[in-house]
Structures are given as structure tokens and as C-alpha cells.
Amino acid sequence: MPRPCKIDTVWFKRRIGNAERKILMAAGQGDLSLGWHHLLETYQNLWERGYRPTVDLNDFLVPVYPKELKSATDCSDAK
């Protein structure tokens, strides 16, 4: 059973799997700590743009094009 969350936590210690390690290594260009900080910065940026954990990230990242742009890229009427 995990410990209850404390807002004043100083150390965040957990075991990571190979897939998680690969993600952190890629994000930090070989440095796990730097990768962790890059992921935190990414989450902060997403949060500032309106992302919330209750929203599917794939749905949030799908671009919404203005009507004009969509019609300009639609080639269905091209002959």
C-alpha cells in the first residue's frame, strides 16, 4: 500500500522500469535528472495552455483548424 500524499514532500523516490528510464534518458539526452526536469517543464507548459489530467492527452493535442484553413487544405474538389 502506497503512503498517503504529502504536499511538503522533499524526496520523490520510486523504482522506474526500462520504458520509463528510456523516456527520461531521451528527454534528458542521456541524463535522467535533466530528463525529469524537462518532463516537468513540458507538463507545466501543457497546464498553462489548458490541459488537465481529466482530458485525454491525444484529444488535447489534436489541432483545431480554422474553417478557412480546413477548406483550403481539402482536396476533395480538385480535378
BELCOR-V168298 format. One record per pair of residues at least 12 apart in sequence whose ideal C-beta (glycine too) atoms are under 10 Angstrom apart, sorted by the first residue. I is the first residue (numbers start at 1). GAP is how many residues later the second one is. D is the distance in whole Angstrom. If there is no record, write none. Layout:
i-><I & I>
gap-><GAP & GAP>
d-><D & D>
This chain:
i-><2 & 12 & 16 & 16 & 20 & 20 & 21 & 22 & 23 & 23 & 23 & 24 & 24 & 24 & 24 & 26 & 27 & 27 & 27 & 27 & 46 & 46>
gap-><12 & 24 & 16 & 20 & 12 & 15 & 14 & 13 & 12 & 13 & 16 & 12 & 13 & 14 & 15 & 12 & 12 & 13 & 14 & 15 & 14 & 15>
d-><9 & 9 & 8 & 10 & 10 & 10 & 9 & 10 & 7 & 10 & 8 & 6 & 10 & 9 & 7 & 9 & 6 & 10 & 10 & 8 & 8 & 9>
